[in-house]
Amino acid sequence: MKKVIIGAAWPYVNGDLHPGHIAGYNLPADIFTRYQRLIGNEVMLVSGADCYGTPITLQADKEGTTPEQIVQKYAPRTKELLCDIYKTSYDIFTQTHTKIHNLIVQIFFLNLLKNGYITRKFTRQYYSERDNRFYPDRYVEGECMYCHAKDQRADQCESCGRTLIPGELVNPKAKLTGSEVALKETEHYFFSLSSFKERLKNYLYSKKDIWREWVWKETEKWINELEDRSLTRDLDWGVEIPVEYMDEKDIVDHVENKRLYVWFDAVIGYFSASFVLKFGDKFDSINDLMPVFNEFVSKYWDSDDIDLVHYLFVGQDNLFFHTIWWPALLMGQEINLKLPDNVVVNYFLNLEGQKFSKSRGIYINARELVNTYGLDAVRYYLIRINPENSSTHWYWDDFKDRINNELVATLGNFVHRTLVFYAKYLGNSISLENVQVDYEVKSIINSLFVDFYGNDGFDGLIGKARFKDALDKLMDLARFGNLFFDRCAPWKSVKEDTKSCANAIYNCLHLILAISLLISIFLPDAGSKLAKIFYVDFLYERYSNRLFQMYDDDYLDTLIRENLLTIPSDLAPLFNKIDKIIKV
């Protein structure tokens, strides 16, 4: 049994999420987590609301309120959307605006300082004379000096993807007031990222056959351009610098006006959230926390533990912070912390050729999407168009076609026609003396389960985050099932050859049972319905979650023999056809 810590990116709670967020990191993390639980591993799926940083303060300024109130408004909505509506199986969904998170972030900072990886530098930050204030990066927009895209933030160009530093915008202006800004000196703490170049290279090369190729290559480019980066900003919203634990000589000027920046604290959320899950949050100070902190590290973050695995799921814009920044922060603690085994990064999901933008009306309401079409339909399409290796697009017509022609006509149709036929014509019973598993049926089921742990087997596909291909393995069973059903024509044989009819349905039930063992990791509502019909929870218990051993000929026979396979004659279809697109 492995101990698997899975981190999904922490969404800013400055507004409502759209399907691009779900597809980018939330759904992939959930699929992977559900699978890890299915095979019996000890799993923690952790994430939460990213409450600090300028996206929150910007939204507060727009709404004429405080960052605290923005968090109180949007954090519960985000949690409800992800956990209740999209049924992401988080073990904990917390937020960065908590005392325990702040304390752990401060411990990370103090360790870096003690180990010599933090320096003090005077740097230039954007300042408006008219507004009489320093402006954080996201409060400033201008032209990217590299690709010349307009209206880009001061910290990152969304057009070319480059992370920007102060001074790399042309004609910068304050986003809210339109005031001209200029660079002015201010003292800040810097993380010596360049000190980790060789260690990061060694780490990266150990992942060459594990990470997605494009992620690996993109990370290699970043490593060759490493520069030290500031950890603090002139802000009043964020994690405070722990001056009470620092020497006087290490304290910068005007420290009371500075906060640790969101770049630093957000990724530490993977650590703090998993800590809370195991040890709670009732700690009042760093001194109070430290003894338990060390115990937690030894059990869940010790890189020498061969049974420990860490996975991260993030979007394209977070690649640098998870393949380079976070590993470097972990290395800098100098306590042998576990580095991510795989960082699964997705490209962006767009809407019919354009980037999602609520202000420009290029938007889908993620909540209403599920309310209108059902969770499984939405999840199925998002898996099908998941941007694993390139940007993809949500097209409404394609959504309708795939749901109707694949999910409904293939998977839903095969399951429904088989179960309804069994209930109507076979009286919920089959004589086991007259049936056997067809060679072709056994072969296609074995292709799923016998080759389970091969590179292209189900486990291998899930481990490499090839979720579209893994889902196809199950759809193959349904496609074959429909062909088999049509070929056997039980609607004819039920009148002419009852034995042949029973044998055909018996084989189709085997195919559905195989599907039902795995479908819940992709489509939880359909999985729940099939699990009840086939007593799948009992099957999991019988084999102690050794999924590769689960499928055998005897289990279905037991259900039939003991009359446990009871199917109502008015059984509703698993999925509903979309007659008309309603854009939400």
For each residue, the residues with C-beta under 8 A, 3 or more apart:
1: 40 41 42 307
2: 36 41 42 307 308 309
3: 41 42 300 305 307 308 309
4: 36 41 42 43 44 309 310 311
5: 43 44 46 270 274 300 308 309 310 311
6: 29 32 33 36 43 44 45 46 310 311 312 313
7: 29 46 47 269 270 273 310 311 312 313
8: 25 26 29 30 45 46 47 88 90 312 313 314
9: 24 25 47 312 313 314 315 318 322
10: 47 48 49 50 96 266 269
11: 17 21 49 50 78
12: 15 49 50 53 55 56
13: 49 50 51 56 70 71 74 75 77 78 95
14: 55 56 58 59 70 74
15: 12 59 74 358
16: 74 77 78 81 358 365 366 367
17: 11 21 22 78 81 82 366
18: 21 22 356 358 363 364 365 366
19: 22 23 349 356 364 366 369 378 382 394
20: 23 24 315 348 349 350 351 356
21: 11 17 18 24 25 26 315 366
22: 17 18 19 26 27 82 86 366 382
23: 19 20 26 27 28 346 349 382 385 386 387
24: 9 20 21 28 314 315 316 346 348 349 387
25: 8 9 21 28 29 313 314 315 346
26: 8 21 22 23 29 30 82 86 88 313
27: 22 23 30 31 86 88 379 382 383 386
28: 23 24 25 31 32 313 344 346 386 465 467
29: 6 7 8 25 26 32 33 45 47 88 311 313 344
30: 8 26 27 33 34 45 86 87 88 89
31: 27 28 34 35 383 462 467 521 522
32: 6 28 29 35 36 311 313 344 462 465 467
33: 6 29 30 36 37 43 45 89
34: 30 31 37 38 89 520 521 524
35: 31 32 38 39 462 521
36: 2 4 6 32 33 39 41 43
37: 33 34 40 41 43 89 545
38: 34 35 518 520 521 540 545 547
39: 35 36 459 545 546 547 548
40: 1 37 544 545 546 547
41: 1 2 3 4 36 37
42: 1 2 3 4
43: 4 5 6 33 36 37 91
44: 4 5 6 91 92 274 277 278 300
45: 6 8 29 30 33 88 89 90 91 92
46: 5 6 7 8 90 91 92 93 94 269 270 273 274 277
47: 7 8 9 10 29 82 90 92 93 94 269 273
48: 10 92 93 94 95 96 269 273
49: 10 11 12 13 71 74 75 78 79 93 94 95 96 97
50: 10 11 12 13 53 95 96 262 266 269
51: 13 56 67 71 75 95 96 97
52: 56 96 97 237 238 239 259 262 265 266
53: 12 50 56 57 138 238 261 262 266
54: 57 58 136 137 138 139 235 262
55: 12 14 58 59 138
56: 12 13 14 51 52 53 59 60 67 70 71 237
57: 53 54 60 61 67 136 139 235 237
58: 14 54 55 61 62 138 139 175 176
59: 14 15 55 56 62 63 70 74
60: 56 57 63 65 66 67 69 70
61: 57 58 64 176
62: 58 59 176
63: 59 60 70
64: 61
65: 60 69 70
66: 60 69 70
67: 51 56 57 60 70 71 237
68: 71 72 97
69: 60 65 66 72 73
70: 13 14 56 59 60 63 65 66 67 73 74
71: 13 49 51 56 67 68 74 75 95 97
72: 68 69 75 76
73: 69 70 76 77
74: 13 14 15 16 49 59 70 71 77 78
75: 13 49 51 71 72 78 79 95 97
76: 72 73 79 80
77: 13 16 73 74 80 81
78: 11 13 16 17 49 74 75 81 82
79: 49 75 76 82 83 84 93
80: 76 77 83 84 85
81: 16 17 77 78 84 85 86 366 367
82: 17 22 26 47 78 79 85 86 88 90 93
83: 79 80 86 87 88 90 93
84: 79 80 81 87
85: 80 81 82 366 367 370 371 375
86: 22 26 27 30 81 82 83 366 370 375 378 379
87: 30 83 84 375 524 525
88: 8 26 27 29 30 45 82 83 93
89: 30 33 34 37 45
90: 8 45 46 47 82 83 93
91: 43 44 45 46 277
92: 44 45 46 47 48 273 274 276 277
93: 46 47 48 49 79 82 83 88 90
94: 46 47 48 49 98 101 269 272 273 276
95: 13 48 49 50 51 71 75 98 101
96: 10 48 49 50 51 52 101 265 266 269 272
97: 49 51 52 68 71 75 101
98: 94 95 101 102 272 281
99: 102 103 281 283 284
100: 103 104 272 275 276 281 283 289
101: 94 95 96 97 98 104 105 239 265 268 269 272 273
102: 98 99 105 106 239 240 265
103: 99 100 106 107 283 285 286 289
104: 100 101 107 108 268 271 272 275 289 293
105: 101 102 108 109 239 260 264 265 268 272
106: 102 103 109 110 239 240 241 242 245 260 286
107: 103 104 110 111 286 289 290 293
108: 104 105 111 112 264 268 271 329 333
109: 105 106 112 113 118 231 241 242 260 264
110: 106 107 113 114 242 245 246 286
111: 107 108 114 115 332 333 334 335
112: 108 109 115 117 118 191 329 332 333
113: 109 110 116 117 118 246 250
114: 110 111
115: 111 112 332 333 334
116: 113 192
117: 112 113 191 192 195 332
118: 109 112 113 189 190 191 192 231
119: 189 190 192 228
120: 187 188 189 190 250 252
121: 187 188 190 228 230
122: 185 186 187 188
123: 166 185 186 187 188 190 230
124: 166 167 183 184 185 186
125: 134 135 166 183 184 186 188 233 234
126: 134 135 137 139 140 154 166 172 174 181 182 183 184
127: 133 134 135 181 182 183 184
128: 131 132 133 135 174 177 179 180 181
129: 132 182
130: 177 179 180
131: 128 135 174 177 179
132: 128 129
133: 127 128
134: 125 126 127 184 186 234
135: 125 126 127 128 131 139 140 174 181
136: 54 57 139 140 233 234 235
137: 54 126 140 153 154 155 164 166 233
138: 53 54 55 58 153 154 155 175
139: 54 57 58 126 135 136 154 174 175 176
140: 126 135 136 137 153 154 169 172 173 174 175 181
141: 151 152 153 154 169 172 173 175
142: 151 152 154 169 170 171 172 173
143: 148 149 150 152 169 170 171
144: 147 148 149 152 157 159 160 162 164 168 169 170
145: 148 168 169 170
146: 157 160 162 168
147: 144 157 159 160 162
148: 143 144 145 170
149: 143 144 152 157 158 159 160
150: 143
151: 141 142
152: 141 142 143 144 149 156 157 158 159 164 169
153: 137 138 140 141 156 157 158 164
154: 126 137 138 139 140 141 142 164 166 168 169 172
155: 137 138 163 164
156: 152 153 161 162 163 164 317
157: 144 146 147 149 152 153 160 161 162 164
158: 149 152 153 161 317
159: 144 147 149 152
160: 144 146 147 149 157
161: 156 157 158 316 317
162: 144 146 147 156 157
163: 155 156 320
164: 137 144 152 153 154 155 156 157 168 169
165: 168 227 229
166: 123 124 125 126 137 154 183
167: 124 183
168: 144 145 146 154 164 165
169: 140 141 142 143 144 145 152 154 164 172
170: 142 143 144 145 148
171: 142 143
172: 126 140 141 142 154 169 180 181
173: 140 141 142 178 179 180 181
174: 126 128 131 135 139 140 177 178 179 180 181
175: 58 138 139 140 141
176: 58 61 62 139
177: 128 130 131 174
178: 173 174
179: 128 130 131 173 174
180: 128 130 172 173 174
181: 126 127 128 135 140 172 173 174
182: 126 127 129
183: 124 125 126 127 166 167
184: 124 125 126 127 134
185: 122 123 124
186: 122 123 124 125 134 234 254
187: 120 121 122 123 252 253 254
188: 120 121 122 123 125 230 231 232 233 252 258
189: 118 119 120 230 231 232 241 252
190: 118 119 120 121 123 228 229 230 231
191: 112 117 118 228 229 230 231 264 328 329 332
192: 116 117 118 119 195 196 228
193: 196 226 227 228 229 324 325 328
194: 197 226 227 228
195: 117 192
196: 192 193 199 200 226 327 328 331 332
197: 194 200 201 223 226
198: 201 202
199: 196 202 203 328 331
200: 196 197 203 204 223 226 324 327 328 331
201: 197 198 204 205 223
202: 198 199 205 206
203: 199 200 206 207 327 339
204: 200 201 207 208 216 219 220 223 323
205: 201 202 208
206: 202 203
207: 203 204 210 211 216 342
208: 204 205 211 216
209:
210: 207 341 342
211: 207 208 215 216 219 323 342 343
212: 215 216 344 345 388 389 465
213: 216 217 389
214: 217 218 389
215: 211 212 218 219 319 323 343 344 345
216: 204 207 208 211 212 213 219 220
217: 213 214 220 221
218: 214 215 221 222 319 323
219: 204 211 215 216 222 223 319 320 323 324
220: 204 216 217 223 224
221: 217 218 224 225
222: 218 219 225 226 319 320 323 324
223: 197 200 201 204 219 220 226 324
224: 220 221
225: 221 222
226: 193 194 196 197 200 222 223 324
227: 165 193 194
228: 119 121 190 191 192 193 194
229: 165 190 191 193 263
230: 121 123 188 189 190 191 233 261
231: 109 118 188 189 190 191 260 261 263 264
232: 188 189 241 252 258 259 260 261
233: 125 136 137 188 230 238 258 259 261
234: 125 134 136 186 254 257 258
235: 54 57 136 238 257 258 259 261
236: 257 259
237: 52 56 57 67 259
238: 52 53 233 235 259 260 261 262 265
239: 52 101 102 105 106 259 260 264 265
240: 102 106 259 260
241: 106 109 189 232 246 251 255 258 259 260
242: 106 109 110 245 246 286
243: 246 251 255
244:
245: 106 110 242 286
246: 110 113 241 242 243 250 251
247: 250 251
248: 251
249:
250: 113 120 246 247
251: 241 243 246 247 248 255
252: 120 187 188 189 232 255 258
253: 187
254: 186 187 234 257 258
255: 241 243 251 252 258
256:
257: 234 235 236 254
258: 188 232 233 234 235 241 252 254 255
259: 52 232 233 235 236 237 238 239 240 241
260: 105 106 109 231 232 238 239 240 241 264 265
261: 53 230 231 232 233 235 238 264 265
262: 50 52 53 54 238 265 266
263: 229 231 266 267 321 325
264: 105 108 109 191 231 239 260 261 267 268 329
265: 52 96 101 102 105 238 239 260 261 262 268 269
266: 10 50 52 53 96 262 263 269 321
267: 263 264 270 321 322 325 326 329
268: 101 104 105 108 264 265 271 272 329
269: 7 10 46 47 48 50 94 96 101 265 266 272 273
270: 5 7 46 267 273 274 312 326
271: 104 108 268 274 275 301
272: 94 96 98 100 101 104 105 268 269 275 276
273: 7 46 47 48 92 94 101 269 270 276 277
274: 5 44 46 92 270 271 277 278 300
275: 100 104 271 272 278 279 293 296
276: 92 94 100 272 273 279 280 281
277: 44 46 91 92 273 274
278: 44 274 275 296 299 300
279: 275 276 292 295 296
280: 276
281: 98 99 100 276
282:
283: 99 100 103 288 289 292
284: 99 288
285: 103 288 289
286: 103 106 107 110 242 245 289 290
287: 290
288: 283 284 285
289: 100 103 104 107 283 285 286 292 293
290: 107 286 287 293 294
291: 294 295
292: 279 283 289 295 296
293: 104 107 275 289 290 296 297
294: 290 291 297 298
295: 279 291 292 298 299
296: 275 278 279 292 293 299 300 301
297: 293 294 300 301 302 335 337
298: 294 295 302
299: 278 295 296 302
300: 3 5 44 274 278 296 297 308 338
301: 271 296 297 308 337 338
302: 297 298 299 305 308 336 337 338
303: 308 336 337 338 339
304: 336
305: 3 302 308 338
306:
307: 1 2 3
308: 2 3 5 300 301 302 303 305 338
309: 2 3 4 5 341
310: 4 5 6 7 338 339 340 341
311: 4 5 6 7 29 32 340 341 342 343 344
312: 6 7 8 9 270 322 326 340 342 343 344
313: 6 7 8 9 25 26 28 29 32 344 346 465
314: 8 9 24 25 318 319 321 322 343 344 345 346
315: 9 20 21 24 25 318 345 346 348
316: 24 161 319 345 346 347 348 387
317: 156 158 161 348
318: 9 314 315 321 322 345
319: 215 218 219 222 314 316 322 323 343 345
320: 163 219 222 323 324 325
321: 263 266 267 314 318 324 325 326
322: 9 267 312 314 318 319 325 326 340 343 345
323: 204 211 215 218 219 222 319 320 326 327 340 343 345
324: 193 200 219 222 223 226 320 321 327 328
325: 193 263 267 320 321 322 328 329
326: 267 270 312 321 322 323 329 330 340
327: 196 200 203 323 324 330 331 339 340
328: 191 193 196 199 200 324 325 331 332
329: 108 112 191 264 267 268 325 326 332 333
330: 326 327 333 337 338 339
331: 196 199 200 327 328 334 337 339
332: 111 112 115 117 191 196 328 329
333: 108 111 112 115 329 330 337
334: 111 115 331
335: 111 297
336: 302 303 304
337: 297 301 302 303 330 331 333
338: 300 301 302 303 305 308 310 330
339: 203 303 310 327 330 331
340: 310 311 312 322 323 326 327 343
341: 210 309 310 311
342: 207 210 211 311 312 465
343: 211 215 311 312 314 319 322 323 340
344: 28 29 32 212 215 311 312 313 314 465
345: 212 215 314 315 316 318 319 322 323
346: 23 24 25 28 313 314 315 316 349 386 387 388
347: 316 387 388 389 390 391 392
348: 20 24 315 316 317 355 387 391
349: 19 20 23 24 346 356 382 385 386 387 391 392 393 394
350: 20 353 354 355 356 391 392 393 394
351: 20 354 355 356 362 363 364 393 394
352: 393 394 395 396
353: 350 393
354: 350 351 357 362
355: 348 350 351 362
356: 18 19 20 349 350 351 362 363 364
357: 354 360 361 362 363
358: 15 16 18 361 362 363
359:
360: 357
361: 357 358
362: 351 354 355 356 357 358
363: 18 351 356 357 358
364: 18 19 351 356 369 394 583 584
365: 16 18 368 369 584
366: 16 17 18 19 21 22 81 85 86 369 370
367: 16 81 85 370 371
368: 365 371 372 584
369: 19 364 365 366 372 373 378 584
370: 85 86 366 367 373 374 375 378
371: 85 367 368 584
372: 368 369 582 584
373: 369 370 377 378 403 578
374: 370 377 378 525 575 576
375: 85 86 87 370 378 379 523 524 525
376: 379 380 407 523 524 525 526 574 575
377: 373 374 380 381 403 407 575 576 578
378: 19 86 369 370 373 374 375 381 382
379: 27 86 375 376 382 383 522 523 524
380: 376 377 383 384 402 403 406 407 471 522 523
381: 377 378 384 385 394 399 402 403
382: 19 22 23 27 349 378 379 385 386
383: 27 31 379 380 386 467 468 471 522
384: 380 381 402 406 468 471
385: 23 349 381 382 392 393 394 398
386: 23 27 28 346 349 382 383 392 467 468
387: 23 24 316 346 347 348 349 390 391 392
388: 212 346 347 465 466 467 468
389: 212 213 214 347
390: 347 387
391: 347 348 349 350 387
392: 347 349 350 385 386 387
393: 349 350 351 352 353 385
394: 19 349 350 351 352 364 381 385 398 399
395: 352 398 399
396: 352 399 400 581 583
397: 400 401 581
398: 385 394 395 401 402
399: 381 394 395 396 402 403 578 581
400: 396 397 403 404 578 581
401: 397 398 404 405
402: 380 381 384 398 399 405 406 407
403: 373 377 380 381 399 400 406 407 408 575 577 578
404: 400 401 407 408 409 577 578
405: 401 402 408 409 410
406: 380 384 402 403 409 410 411 475
407: 376 377 380 402 403 404 410 411 412 575
408: 403 404 405 411 412 413 573 575 576 577
409: 404 405 406 412 413
410: 405 406 407 413 414 475 478 479 482
411: 406 407 408 414 415 474 475 478 515 526 574 575
412: 407 408 409 415 416 573 574 575
413: 408 409 410 416 417 482
414: 410 411 417 418 478 481 482 485 508 511 512
415: 411 412 418 419 478 512 515 530 574
416: 412 413 419 420 571 573 574
417: 413 414 420 421 485
418: 414 415 421 422 481 485 505 508 509 512
419: 415 416 422 423 512 533 567 571
420: 416 417 423 424 567 569 571
421: 417 418 424 425 426 490 491 505
422: 418 419 425 426 428 430 505 509 565 567
423: 419 420 426 428 567 568 569 571
424: 420 421 569
425: 421 422 490 494 501
426: 421 422 423 429 430 501 502 505
427:
428: 422 423 563 565 566 567
429: 426 560 563
430: 422 426 434 435 502 505 506 560
431: 434 435 502
432: 435 557 560 561
433:
434: 430 431 499 502 503
435: 430 431 432 499 502 503 506 507
436: 503
437: 441 442 506 507 510 553
438: 441 442 484 503 507
439: 442 443
440: 443 444 480 484
441: 437 438 444 445 480 484 507 510 511
442: 437 438 439 445 446
443: 439 440 446 447
444: 440 441 447 448 476 477 480 511
445: 441 442 448 449 477 510 511 514 551
446: 442 443 449 450 451
447: 443 444 450 451
448: 444 445 451 452 457 458 473 474 477 514 518 551
449: 445 446 452 458 514 548 550 551
450: 446 447
451: 446 447 448 454 456 457
452: 448 449 457 458 459 547 548
453: 457 459 460 548
454: 451 457 459 460
455: 460 464
456: 451 460 461 469
457: 448 451 452 453 454 460 461
458: 448 449 452 461 462 470 473 518
459: 39 452 453 454 462 463 548
460: 453 454 455 456 457 463 464
461: 456 457 458 464 466 467 469 470 473
462: 31 32 35 458 459 465 466 467 470
463: 459 460
464: 455 460 461
465: 28 32 212 313 342 344 388 462
466: 388 461 462 469 470
467: 28 31 32 383 386 388 461 462 470 471 522
468: 383 384 386 388 471 472
469: 456 461 466 472 473
470: 458 461 462 466 467 473 474
471: 380 383 384 467 468 474 475 522
472: 468 469 475 476
473: 448 458 461 469 470 476 477
474: 411 448 470 471 477 478 515 518 519 522
475: 406 410 411 471 472 478 479
476: 444 472 473 479 480
477: 444 445 448 473 474 480 481 511 514 515
478: 410 411 414 415 474 475 481 482 511 515
479: 410 475 476 482 483
480: 440 441 444 476 477 483 484 511
481: 414 418 477 478 484 485 508 511 512
482: 410 413 414 478 479 485 486
483: 479 480 486 487
484: 438 440 441 480 481 487 488 504 507 508 511
485: 414 417 418 481 482 488 490 504 508
486: 482 483 489
487: 483 484
488: 484 485 493 500 501 503 504 507
489: 486 492 493
490: 421 425 485 493 494 500 501 504 505
491: 421 494
492: 489 495 496
493: 488 489 490 496 497 498 500 501 504
494: 425 490 491 498 501
495: 492
496: 492 493 500
497: 493 500 501
498: 493 494 501 502
499: 434 435 502 503
500: 488 490 493 496 497 503 504
501: 425 426 488 490 493 494 497 498 504 505
502: 426 430 431 434 435 498 499 505 506
503: 434 435 436 438 488 499 500 506 507
504: 484 485 488 490 493 500 501 507 508
505: 418 421 422 426 430 490 501 502 508 509
506: 430 435 437 502 503 509 510 556 560
507: 435 437 438 441 484 488 503 504 510 511
508: 414 418 481 484 485 504 505 511 512
509: 418 422 505 506 512 513 556 565
510: 437 441 445 506 507 513 514 553 556
511: 414 441 444 445 477 478 480 481 484 507 508 514 515
512: 414 415 418 419 481 508 509 515 516 530 534
513: 509 510 516 517 534 551 555 556
514: 445 448 449 477 510 511 517 518 551
515: 411 415 474 477 478 511 512 518 519 530
516: 512 513 519 520 527 530 531 533 534 536
517: 513 514 536 539 547 550 551
518: 38 448 458 474 514 515 521 522 547
519: 474 515 516 522 523 526 527 530
520: 34 38 516 523 524 526 527 528 530 531
521: 31 34 35 38 518 527
522: 31 379 380 383 467 471 474 518 519 527
523: 375 376 379 380 519 520 526 527
524: 34 87 375 376 379 520 527 528
525: 87 374 375 376 528 529
526: 376 411 519 520 523 529 530 574 575
527: 516 519 520 521 522 523 524 530 531
528: 520 524 525 531 532
529: 525 526 532 533 574
530: 415 512 515 516 519 520 526 527 533 534 536 574
531: 516 520 527 528 534 535 536 537
532: 528 529 535
533: 419 516 529 530 565 566 567
534: 512 513 516 530 531 539 559 565
535: 531 532 538 539 559 564
536: 516 517 530 531 539 540
537: 531 540 541
538: 535 541 542
539: 517 534 535 536 542 543 550 555
540: 38 536 537 543 545 550
541: 537 538 544
542: 538 539 550 555
543: 539 540 546 547 549 550
544: 40 541
545: 37 38 39 40 540
546: 39 40 543 549 550
547: 38 39 40 452 517 518 543 550
548: 39 449 452 453 459
549: 543 546 552
550: 449 517 539 540 542 543 546 547 555
551: 445 448 449 513 514 517 555
552: 549 555
553: 437 510 556 557
554: 557 558
555: 513 539 542 550 551 552 558 559
556: 506 509 510 513 553 559 560 565
557: 432 553 554 560 561
558: 554 555 561 562 564
559: 534 535 555 556 562 564 565
560: 429 430 432 506 556 557 563 564 565
561: 432 557 558
562: 558 559
563: 428 429 560 566
564: 535 558 559 560
565: 422 428 509 533 534 556 559 560
566: 428 533 563
567: 419 420 422 423 428 533 571
568: 423 571
569: 420 423 424
570:
571: 416 419 420 423 567 568
572:
573: 408 412 416 576
574: 376 411 412 415 416 526 529 530
575: 374 376 377 403 407 408 411 412 526
576: 374 377 408 573
577: 403 404 408
578: 373 377 399 400 403 404 581
579:
580:
581: 396 397 399 400 578
582: 372
583: 364 396
584: 364 365 368 369 371 372
